[in-house]
Amino acid sequence: IFITQKLLTDLSPNDDELATLLGHEIGHVLHRHSMKRVLANNLISLLLEALVYEDNDGYDENFGEALGETMLKHGKEFATLSYS
């Protein structure tokens, strides 16, 4: 969580307002909102990649096969994502 100088200058929060702001941002961290967004974006990218998948092996994969191969290709990326 970061508090910028611009926020302090533009809003000039008092102690109570600053505590409220920090509490709000801590709530986002506790509920892992940013990680959920990253996972959702990665899932959308994975599905789109599977839709246009081509591995030039001479075999036309169906969507399930393309999705499986795409997931295998990106498996390490998903496995190393953390929640903190």
N, C-alpha and C positions, 0 to 999 in steps of 0.2 A: 504494500500500500504506500503510495506516494502522496505527499501534499506539496503542491507547487507554490512557488513564490507568487505567481500570478493569481492563484486561487485566494491566497491570503490578502493580496493587495486589492483585487477586484471585489471580494466579498466582505473583507474585514470581519470575519466571524468572531463572536465572543466565545468564551470557553465552552458554554453549553452547546452552541451551534457546532463548534469544532468536534466536541465529543459525539454529537449526533451524527455528523458526517463520518467520523471514524467508525462508529458502531454500524452504520449502514454499509460501509465498505467491508468491514469484517464479516458481516452477514453474507456478502457475495463470496468471500473466501471460504467461509464455512460450508456454504451450499455448492461450492465448486462450479459456479456459473461459467467462469472462463474455460474450464476444462470441458464442460458439457458443450460449449460452443465450438471448441477445437475439434472434439470428437464428431459433432454433427457436421461440421465443414468437411472433415476427412471422409466421413461416410458418403456425403454427397459427391465428393471428388471421386471416390472409389466406384460408386455406381455409374457416374458419367464415363469414367475410363473403361469400365466393363462394357458399356453400351457401344463404344467405338473400338473395342479391343481388336487388335490384329497382331499376330505373332509370326506371320509369314511362314507357317509350317505346312501350308497346302491343305489344311483342314479348317473348315468353317465351324468354329465353336458356337454352341448355343449360348444364351445369356448366362445360364447357370455355370457352364464350364468356363466362360470368360470371366465371370465374377470370381470363381474359385482360383483361377490362375492369377488374377489381379490381386486377390487377397494374399495369396502365397508370396507374390512379388513384394507386397508392402507389409507383410506380417511383422517383420522386425520393427518397422516404424511404429505400428500399433502396440507392439509388446513393450516398447520402451517408454511409452507415454506415462507420465506420473501425474498424481493429483495434487502435488504441492509445488 
